Amino acid sequence: MDGVNFLSAAKNFFREDTGDVVGVYFDGETIFLARLTDTFEATEIAADGEDFAHLAEKISDVCNGRGWQTQSVGFCLRERDAVTYRSEISNVPEKDFPALVESWSRAQAGNDAVSSFAKVDGELWMETLPRSTVDEICAAFRKVNLNLTALSVMPADLLTKKTPLERALFIADVAANKTSPNLIRQRGTSLDAKKLSAAVVVIFFVAAIVTASMTFDDWFAAAHELDAANGTLTELRDDINLKKFFDEDVDALRRLNNLTADNATTTFNVLINFGKVASGDVHLTSLRVDENSAEVDGLATNADTVKSCLARVKSSVTQAARLENSSARDDGEIAFAIRADFIND
C-alpha cells in the first residue's frame, strides 16, 4: 500500500461508519422509512408519541427488525418543528448566501442556532433551529446507536408534491450525497470521536510499551556493565586508590540503574491508569507525563461527566489531581484539562 492509499484508508477508518443510508419522515402519526440500496426498500410504522426519543427508538426497532445494518440516518422534520423562510434571490450574489442565512437565523432563533439553506426554483429556502433542539434530536438517535448525519425540513412547495415515502427518500439523498439542506455539519468533516479516543489510548499504550522496552534494554546493558566493573574491581583489589575510585563509580551506576527502572515503571503505570479513565462519555485528546506530574486534555459530553472523570483520575492515578480548566465548545461538548501532581501524594 503506497502512502496516498494508506492515508486515505486511515482517513476513512476514523470517519463515522456510513453503512446503509436510511431516510425517515414523520407526519405526526406515522413514521415512513426508506433505505438506499440497489433494490429500493421502504416501510412504515405507527408512532405512539411525538417526542424525539420515542421516534428514534421506533426507528431503531424497525431497522433491527428488518435486518438493516445501518448507522447513517437522515431525518426529515415537519415544517412546524422548525422555522423556514423562502426569499427571492435574484439580486443576491451566491457568495452572500451564507451571511444572509446566518443573519436571518440569529433573528429567528437567537445567536445559539444552526441553519441551512438551498436554492429551490430560483428562490433561497432557509431553515433554522435552536442548537439545543438539534442536540436533543442527535442525542435521541445516538442513544439507540443510530448515527444521525442529516436533519432537514422540506420546502413547503415540495411537501405538497411528494408522498411521505418520497420525503423519506429526499432526506436519505441528503444524507448519502452530503447535500443541502442539512442542519447537521457536513459528513465529510465529521470524525468518529469514539474511534479517535480509542486510537489515542492505543497510541499511549504502544508508546508506554516501547518506552519501557527501551528503558529495560538500557537497564540490562547497564547491569552488564556493572558486572564487568565488579570483575575489574576484583582484579584491581590490591590497588587501594583504584579500588576506591571504582567503588564510587559502581555505586553511582547502581543508583542510575535503579532510578531508570523506577521511572520506567512509574511512567508505564501512569499511562495504564489514565487509559482506565477514558470512557464512552470522555475522550482523551492529549497526555503529558514527567517525573513529578501528569496533564491530560479531553472532551466530555457535559459538566457532570468532567467531574466523574476527575474522580476517576483521583482514584486511579493520584489524589493530588485537580481540574485546571474547562469550557464549552460550539458543538456542545466540554473541553477540559486535568493536572495530577505525584509529589503531593
NORDAJO-V127122 format. One record per pair of residues at least 12 apart in sequence whose C-alpha atoms are under 10 Angstrom apart, sorted by the first residue. I is the first residue (numbers start at 1). J is the second residue. D is the distance in whole Angstrom. If there is no record, write none. Layout:
((I J D) (I J D))
This chain:
((11 191 9) (12 188 10) (12 191 9) (13 191 9) (13 192 9) (13 195 8) (13 196 10) (14 190 9) (14 191 6) (14 192 6) (14 193 8) (14 194 9) (14 195 6) (14 196 7) (14 199 9) (15 187 9) (15 188 8) (15 189 8) (15 190 6) (15 191 4) (15 192 5) (15 193 9) (15 195 8) (15 196 9) (16 71 9) (16 72 9) (16 147 8) (16 149 10) (16 187 9) (16 188 10) (16 189 10) (16 190 7) (16 191 6) (16 192 5) (16 193 8) (16 194 9) (16 195 8) (17 70 9) (17 71 7) (17 72 7) (17 147 8) (17 191 9) (17 192 8) (18 70 7) (18 71 6) (18 72 5) (18 73 9) (18 147 8) (18 149 9) (18 175 9) (18 176 8) (18 187 9) (19 68 9) (19 69 7) (19 70 5) (19 71 6) (19 72 6) (19 73 10) (19 147 10) (19 176 10) (20 35 7) (20 36 7) (20 37 7) (20 68 8) (20 69 7) (20 70 5) (20 71 7) (20 72 6) (20 73 9) (20 172 10) (20 176 9) (21 34 8) (21 35 6) (21 36 6) (21 37 8) (21 68 9) (21 69 9) (21 70 6) (21 71 8) (21 72 5) (21 73 6) (21 74 8) (21 147 10) (21 148 10) (21 149 9) (21 169 10) (21 171 10) (21 172 6) (21 173 8) (21 174 10) (21 175 7) (21 176 6) (22 34 6) (22 35 4) (22 36 6) (22 37 9) (22 41 10) (22 42 9) (22 59 10) (22 63 9) (22 68 9) (22 69 10) (22 70 7) (22 71 8) (22 72 6) (22 73 5) (22 74 6) (22 75 9) (22 148 10) (22 168 8) (22 169 8) (22 171 8) (22 172 6) (22 173 9) (22 175 8) (22 176 9) (23 35 6) (23 36 8) (23 42 9) (23 72 9) (23 73 6) (23 74 5) (23 75 6) (23 76 8) (23 148 10) (23 150 9) (23 151 10) (23 165 9) (23 166 9) (23 167 8) (23 168 5) (23 169 6) (23 170 7) (23 171 5) (23 172 4) (23 173 8) (23 174 9) (23 175 8) (23 176 9) (24 42 10) (24 43 10) (24 44 9) (24 56 10) (24 59 8) (24 73 7) (24 74 6) (24 75 5) (24 76 6) (24 77 9) (24 151 10) (24 164 9) (24 165 8) (24 166 10) (24 167 8) (24 168 5) (24 169 8) (24 170 9) (24 171 7) (24 172 7) (25 44 9) (25 74 9) (25 75 6) (25 76 5) (25 77 7) (25 78 8) (25 153 10) (25 164 7) (25 165 7) (25 166 9) (25 167 6) (25 168 5) (25 169 9) (25 170 9) (25 171 8) (25 172 10) (26 44 10) (26 45 10) (26 46 9) (26 47 9) (26 50 9) (26 55 8) (26 75 8) (26 76 7) (26 77 7) (26 78 7) (26 164 8) (26 165 10) (26 167 9) (26 168 9) (27 47 10) (27 50 10) (27 76 9) (27 77 8) (27 78 7) (27 79 10) (27 164 8) (28 46 9) (28 47 8) (28 48 10) (28 49 8) (28 50 7) (28 77 10) (28 78 8) (29 45 9) (29 46 6) (29 47 6) (29 48 8) (29 49 8) (29 50 8) (30 44 7) (30 45 6) (30 46 4) (30 47 6) (30 48 9) (30 49 10) (30 50 10) (30 55 10) (30 164 9) (31 43 9) (31 44 5) (31 45 5) (31 46 6) (31 47 6) (31 55 8) (31 58 8) (31 59 8) (31 62 10) (31 164 9) (31 165 9) (31 168 9) (32 44 4) (32 45 7) (32 46 9) (32 59 9) (32 163 10) (32 164 6) (32 165 6) (32 166 9) (32 167 9) (32 168 6) (32 169 10) (33 45 8) (33 59 8) (33 62 9) (33 63 9) (33 73 10) (33 74 10) (33 75 9) (33 164 9) (33 165 7) (33 166 10) (33 167 9) (33 168 6) (33 169 8) (33 172 9) (34 73 10) (34 74 10) (34 164 10) (34 165 7) (34 166 8) (34 167 9) (34 168 6) (34 169 6) (34 170 9) (34 171 9) (34 172 7) (35 63 9) (35 68 8) (35 70 9) (35 73 9) (35 168 9) (35 169 8) (35 172 7) (35 173 10) (36 169 8) (36 172 7) (36 173 8) (36 176 8) (40 169 10) (42 165 7) (42 166 10) (42 168 9) (42 169 9) (43 62 8) (43 63 10) (43 66 9) (43 165 8) (44 59 10) (44 62 9) (44 164 10) (44 165 9) (45 58 8) (45 59 9) (45 62 8) (46 58 9) (47 59 10) (51 137 9) (51 140 9) (52 133 10) (52 136 8) (52 137 6) (52 138 9) (52 139 9) (52 140 6) (52 141 8) (53 136 9) (53 137 8) (53 138 10) (53 139 8) (53 140 5) (53 141 7) (53 142 10) (53 143 8) (53 144 9) (54 140 8) (54 141 10) (55 137 10) (55 140 8) (55 141 9) (56 75 10) (56 137 8) (56 138 9) (56 139 10) (56 140 6) (56 141 5) (56 142 9) (56 143 8) (56 144 7) (56 145 10) (56 146 8) (56 148 10) (57 140 8) (57 141 8) (57 143 9) (57 144 6) (57 145 10) (57 146 9) (58 144 10) (59 73 10) (59 141 9) (59 144 9) (59 146 9) (60 141 8) (60 144 6) (60 145 8) (60 146 7) (61 144 9) (63 146 10) (70 145 9) (70 146 7) (70 147 8) (71 141 10) (71 142 9) (71 144 10) (71 145 7) (71 146 5) (71 147 5) (71 148 7) (71 149 9) (72 145 10) (72 146 7) (72 147 5) (72 148 6) (72 149 6) (72 150 9) (72 172 9) (72 175 8) (72 176 8) (73 141 9) (73 146 7) (73 147 6) (73 148 5) (73 149 6) (73 150 7) (73 151 9) (73 171 9) (73 172 7) (73 174 10) (73 175 7) (73 176 9) (74 147 9) (74 148 6) (74 149 6) (74 150 4) (74 151 6) (74 152 8) (74 168 8) (74 169 9) (74 170 9) (74 171 5) (74 172 5) (74 173 8) (74 174 7) (74 175 5) (74 176 9) (74 182 9) (74 184 10) (75 137 9) (75 141 10) (75 148 7) (75 149 8) (75 150 6) (75 151 5) (75 152 7) (75 153 9) (75 167 10) (75 168 8) (75 170 10) (75 171 6) (75 172 8) (75 174 10) (75 175 9) (75 182 10) (76 150 8) (76 151 6) (76 152 5) (76 153 6) (76 154 7) (76 167 7) (76 168 7) (76 169 10) (76 170 8) (76 171 6) (76 172 9) (76 174 10) (76 182 10) (77 151 7) (77 152 6) (77 153 5) (77 154 8) (77 167 10) (77 171 10) (78 152 9) (78 153 6) (78 154 8) (78 155 10) (78 156 10) (78 159 9) (79 127 9) (79 152 9) (79 153 6) (79 154 7) (79 155 8) (79 156 7) (79 159 9) (80 153 9) (81 128 10) (81 129 8) (81 133 10) (81 153 8) (82 109 10) (82 127 7) (82 128 6) (82 129 6) (82 130 9) (82 133 10) (82 152 9) (82 153 7) (83 105 9) (83 108 7) (83 109 8) (83 115 10) (83 126 8) (83 127 6) (83 128 5) (83 129 7) (83 130 10) (83 153 9) (84 105 9) (84 108 9) (84 115 10) (84 116 10) (84 117 9) (84 125 7) (84 126 6) (84 127 4) (84 128 7) (84 129 9) (84 153 8) (84 154 9) (84 155 8) (84 156 9) (85 101 10) (85 104 9) (85 105 10) (85 117 9) (85 123 10) (85 124 8) (85 125 6) (85 126 5) (85 127 7) (85 128 9) (85 155 9) (85 156 9) (86 117 10) (86 118 10) (86 119 9) (86 120 9) (86 123 6) (86 124 6) (86 125 5) (86 126 6) (86 127 9) (86 155 8) (86 156 9) (87 119 10) (87 120 10) (87 122 9) (87 123 6) (87 124 5) (87 125 7) (87 126 8) (88 119 10) (88 121 10) (88 122 7) (88 123 5) (88 124 6) (88 125 9) (89 119 9) (89 122 7) (89 123 6) (89 124 6) (89 125 10) (90 122 8) (90 123 8) (90 124 9) (92 124 10) (94 119 10) (94 124 10) (97 117 8) (97 118 9) (97 119 10) (97 124 8) (97 126 10) (98 115 9) (98 116 8) (98 117 8) (100 126 10) (101 114 10) (101 115 7) (101 116 7) (101 117 7) (101 124 9) (101 125 9) (101 126 7) (101 127 8) (101 128 9) (102 114 8) (102 115 7) (102 116 9) (102 117 10) (102 126 10) (102 128 9) (103 115 10) (104 126 9) (104 127 9) (104 128 9) (105 126 8) (105 127 8) (105 128 6) (105 129 8) (105 130 9) (106 128 9) (106 129 10) (106 130 9) (108 127 10) (108 128 8) (108 129 9) (108 130 9) (109 128 7) (109 129 6) (109 130 6) (109 131 9) (110 128 10) (110 129 9) (110 130 7) (110 131 9) (111 130 9) (111 131 9) (112 129 9) (112 130 6) (112 131 6) (112 132 8) (112 330 9) (113 128 7) (113 129 6) (113 130 4) (113 131 5) (113 132 8) (113 133 9) (113 134 9) (113 183 10) (114 127 9) (114 128 6) (114 129 6) (114 130 6) (114 131 6) (114 132 9) (114 133 10) (114 134 8) (114 182 10) (114 183 6) (114 184 8) (114 185 9) (115 127 6) (115 128 4) (115 129 7) (115 130 9) (115 131 9) (115 152 9) (115 181 9) (115 182 8) (115 183 6) (115 184 9) (115 185 10) (116 128 7) (116 129 9) (116 151 10) (116 152 8) (116 153 10) (116 180 7) (116 181 5) (116 182 6) (116 183 6) (116 184 9) (116 185 10) (117 152 10) (117 180 7) (117 181 5) (117 182 8) (117 183 9) (118 155 9) (118 179 9) (118 180 6) (118 181 6) (118 182 9) (119 180 9) (119 181 9) (120 155 8) (120 157 9) (120 158 9) (125 154 9) (125 155 7) (125 156 10) (125 181 9) (126 153 9) (126 155 9) (126 181 8) (127 152 8) (127 153 7) (127 154 9) (127 155 9) (127 181 8) (127 182 9) (127 183 8) (128 152 9) (128 153 9) (128 182 10) (128 183 7) (129 152 10) (129 183 8) (131 183 9) (131 184 10) (131 330 9) (131 331 9) (131 332 9) (132 332 9) (134 151 8) (134 183 8) (134 184 8) (135 184 10) (135 331 9) (135 332 8) (137 151 9) (138 150 10) (138 151 9) (138 184 9) (148 175 9) (148 184 8) (149 171 10) (149 172 10) (149 174 9) (149 175 6) (149 176 9) (149 178 9) (149 182 8) (149 183 9) (149 184 6) (149 185 8) (149 186 8) (149 187 7) (149 190 9) (150 171 7) (150 172 8) (150 173 9) (150 174 7) (150 175 5) (150 176 9) (150 178 8) (150 179 9) (150 180 9) (150 181 9) (150 182 5) (150 183 7) (150 184 6) (150 185 8) (150 186 8) (150 187 8) (151 171 8) (151 172 10) (151 174 9) (151 175 8) (151 180 10) (151 181 8) (151 182 5) (151 183 5) (151 184 6) (151 185 10) (152 170 10) (152 171 7) (152 174 9) (152 175 10) (152 180 9) (152 181 6) (152 182 5) (152 183 6) (152 184 8) (153 167 10) (153 171 9) (153 181 8) (153 182 8) (153 183 9) (154 167 8) (154 170 8) (154 171 8) (154 181 8) (155 181 10) (175 187 8) (185 331 10) (193 280 9) (193 281 10) (193 282 10) (193 283 7) (193 284 10) (193 285 10) (193 299 9) (194 279 9) (194 280 7) (194 281 9) (194 282 9) (194 283 7) (194 284 10) (195 283 10) (196 283 8) (196 284 9) (196 285 8) (197 278 8) (197 279 9) (197 280 9) (197 282 8) (197 283 5) (197 284 6) (197 285 7) (197 286 10) (197 298 9) (197 299 9) (198 275 9) (198 278 8) (198 279 9) (198 280 10) (198 283 8) (198 284 9) (199 284 10) (199 285 10) (200 275 9) (200 278 10) (200 283 9) (200 284 7) (200 285 7) (200 286 8) (200 287 9) (201 271 9) (201 272 9) (201 274 9) (201 275 6) (201 276 9) (201 277 10) (201 278 8) (201 283 9) (201 284 8) (201 285 9) (201 286 9) (201 287 10) (202 275 9) (204 268 10) (204 271 7) (204 272 8) (204 274 9) (204 275 8) (204 286 9) (204 287 8) (205 268 8) (205 271 7) (205 272 7) (205 274 10) (205 275 8) (207 268 9) (207 271 9) (208 264 9) (208 265 10) (208 267 7) (208 268 5) (208 269 9) (208 270 9) (208 271 7) (208 272 8) (209 264 10) (209 268 7) (209 271 10) (210 268 10) (211 264 8) (211 267 9) (211 268 8) (212 260 10) (212 261 9) (212 263 9) (212 264 6) (212 265 7) (212 266 10) (212 267 8) (212 268 7) (213 264 9) (214 264 9) (215 257 10) (215 260 7) (215 261 7) (215 263 9) (215 264 6) (215 265 10) (216 257 9) (216 260 8) (216 261 7) (216 264 8) (216 265 10) (218 257 9) (218 260 8) (218 261 9) (219 254 10) (219 256 9) (219 257 6) (219 258 8) (219 259 10) (219 260 7) (219 261 7) (220 257 9) (220 261 10) (221 257 10) (222 253 8) (222 254 8) (222 256 9) (222 257 7) (223 253 9) (223 254 8) (223 257 7) (225 250 9) (225 253 9) (226 249 9) (226 250 6) (226 251 9) (226 253 7) (226 254 7) (226 257 9) (227 250 9) (229 246 7) (229 247 9) (229 249 9) (229 250 7) (229 253 10) (230 246 8) (230 247 9) (230 250 8) (232 246 9) (233 245 9) (233 246 6) (233 247 8) (233 250 9) (263 290 9) (263 291 7) (264 291 10) (266 289 10) (266 290 10) (266 291 8) (267 289 7) (267 290 8) (267 291 8) (267 294 10) (269 316 10) (269 317 9) (270 289 8) (270 293 10) (270 294 8) (270 316 9) (270 317 6) (270 318 9) (271 287 9) (271 288 10) (271 289 8) (271 294 9) (271 317 9) (272 316 9) (272 317 9) (273 312 9) (273 313 8) (273 315 9) (273 316 6) (273 317 6) (273 318 10) (274 287 9) (274 294 10) (274 296 8) (274 312 9) (274 313 7) (274 316 7) (274 317 7) (275 316 10) (276 312 8) (276 313 9) (276 316 8) (276 317 10) (277 308 9) (277 309 6) (277 310 9) (277 311 9) (277 312 6) (277 313 6) (277 314 10) (277 315 10) (277 316 8) (277 317 9) (278 298 9) (278 309 8) (278 312 9) (278 313 10) (279 300 10) (279 305 10) (279 309 9) (280 300 9) (280 301 9) (281 299 8) (281 300 6) (281 301 6) (281 302 8) (281 305 7) (281 306 9) (281 308 10) (281 309 9) (282 298 7) (282 299 6) (282 300 5) (282 301 7) (282 302 9) (282 305 7) (282 306 8) (282 308 9) (282 309 7) (282 333 10) (282 334 10) (282 335 10) (283 297 9) (283 298 5) (283 299 5) (283 300 6) (283 301 9) (283 335 10) (284 296 7) (284 297 6) (284 298 4) (284 299 6) (284 300 9) (284 335 10) (284 336 10) (284 337 10) (285 297 6) (285 298 5) (285 299 7) (285 335 10) (285 336 10) (285 337 10) (286 298 7) (286 337 9) (287 337 10) (287 338 10) (287 339 10) (288 339 9) (289 339 10) (289 340 9) (290 341 10) (290 342 10) (291 341 9) (291 342 8) (291 343 9) (292 340 9) (292 341 6) (292 342 5) (292 343 6) (292 344 9) (293 318 10) (293 320 9) (293 321 9) (293 339 7) (293 340 5) (293 341 4) (293 342 5) (293 343 8) (293 344 9) (294 317 9) (294 318 10) (294 321 9) (294 338 8) (294 339 6) (294 340 5) (294 341 7) (294 342 8) (295 321 9) (295 322 10) (295 323 10) (295 324 9) (295 337 7) (295 338 6) (295 339 4) (295 340 6) (295 341 9) (296 313 10) (296 323 10) (296 324 10) (296 336 8) (296 337 6) (296 338 5) (296 339 7) (296 340 9) (297 324 10) (297 325 10) (297 326 10) (297 335 8) (297 336 6) (297 337 4) (297 338 7) (297 339 9) (298 326 10) (298 334 8) (298 335 6) (298 336 6) (298 337 7) (298 338 9) (299 326 9) (299 327 10) (299 328 10) (299 329 9) (299 333 6) (299 334 6) (299 335 5) (299 336 6) (299 337 9) (300 326 10) (300 328 9) (300 332 9) (300 333 6) (300 334 5) (300 335 7) (300 336 8) (301 328 10) (301 331 10) (301 332 7) (301 333 5) (301 334 6) (301 335 9) (302 328 9) (302 332 8) (302 333 6) (302 334 6) (302 335 9) (303 326 9) (303 327 9) (303 328 9) (303 333 9) (303 334 7) (303 335 10) (303 336 10) (305 334 9) (306 323 9) (306 326 8) (306 334 8) (306 335 9) (306 336 7) (306 337 9) (306 338 9) (307 323 9) (309 323 10) (309 338 9) (310 322 7) (310 323 7) (310 337 10) (310 338 7) (310 339 9) (310 340 10) (313 338 9) (313 339 9) (313 340 8) (314 340 8) (317 340 8) (317 341 9) (317 342 9) (318 339 10) (318 340 6) (318 341 7) (318 342 7) (318 343 10) (318 344 9) (318 345 7) (319 340 8) (319 341 8) (319 342 9) (319 344 8) (319 345 6) (320 339 8) (320 340 6) (320 341 5) (320 342 7) (320 343 8) (320 344 6) (320 345 6) (321 338 7) (321 339 6) (321 340 4) (321 341 6) (321 342 9) (321 344 9) (321 345 9) (322 337 9) (322 338 6) (322 339 6) (322 340 7) (322 341 9) (323 336 8) (323 337 6) (323 338 5) (323 339 6) (323 340 9) (324 336 8) (324 337 5) (324 338 5) (324 339 6) (324 340 10) (325 337 5) (325 338 7) (325 339 10) (326 338 9))
